[in-house]
Amino acid sequence: MLKKLLLKMILYFGLPVIGIIILFNTNVYLGVLGIIIYIIALVLVNLTSIYSFKGQIEYQKENLEEAKKWYEKASKSKKAKTVVIVNYGFILFKTGKLEEAEKVFLSAMESSKSSDDKNMAKSNLALVLWKKGELDNAISMLKEVISEYKTTSIYGSLGYLSIEKGDLDEALEINLEAYDYNPDNTVIQDNLAHLYHLRGEMDKAEELFEKLIKSEPYFPEAYYDYGLYLEDCGKAEEAAEMYKKALSTKFNYNSTVSKEKVQERYDKISNNLKISNNLGDKQ
């Protein structure tokens, strides 16, 4: 590994610097020209990385359309790594372009040079299947992946989908394994807390929800799921506050709850609270 790194440094920096020095000793203008050619060559060689870097910056700023543009350019290069292609596919998925995303993920699987790369693409393809209504196929695919390629995001996806399937015993087994893998991840915490709620294990749900909310998660499901729990505990005002927080977060195509659904829940509980307060005033 060290030898390869040294060889790259010699090829990309050592030899060009020596060449530029020789050019400067011959003629100043030739030296300047050598520097310009070297910079242009560096840009061309690293163009895929530059496009990918720009895409990542735009993605972090939540400019998905701009991010998609840069990742598309990066993914079209023959030098594009699987992670770049998968990132492009995920942005397509996140913006609701299922068919395009599916093609990109399938392409990434075919061009993968390692099992890890293939599983990375496969885990994202499973999300497409889920959105297409093929829940069982999506779960089966994620189970295949996680048997040899474990990541926090895959555990988060499998944990949620297992709850959606409705077998709460199997879901508990999967989500406890996920929690054991990464107990600090907010998506995994939300999945397990929500599952405890569904199973009627309210004390465990409360403990985990409180831990989750303290970390101020960025996704709407955390606040929505906690709101549902608080409603069942008879804490309507606190539930309304959680729905309000959920509405202030960012919703995307891959969100497991829609903004309309949260708004509907918030409006319903808010109206009930107003009616209750009015009755209280009259009495």
Buried (B, 14 or more C-beta within 10 A) or exposed (E): EEEEEEEEEEEBEEEBEEBBEEBBEEEEEBBEEBBEBBEEEBEEEBBBBBBBEBBBEBBEEEBBEBBBBBBBBBBEBEEBBBBBBBBBBBBBBBBEBBEBBBBBBBBBBEBBEEEBBBBBBBBBBBBBBBBEEBBEBBBEBBBBBBEEBBBBBBBBBBBBBBBEBEEBEEBBEBBEBBBEBBEEBBBBBBBBBBBBBBBEBBEBBBEBBEBBBEEEBEBBBBBBBBBBBBBEBEBBEBBBBBBBBBBEBEBEBBBBBEBEBBEEBBEEBBEEBEEEEEEEEEE
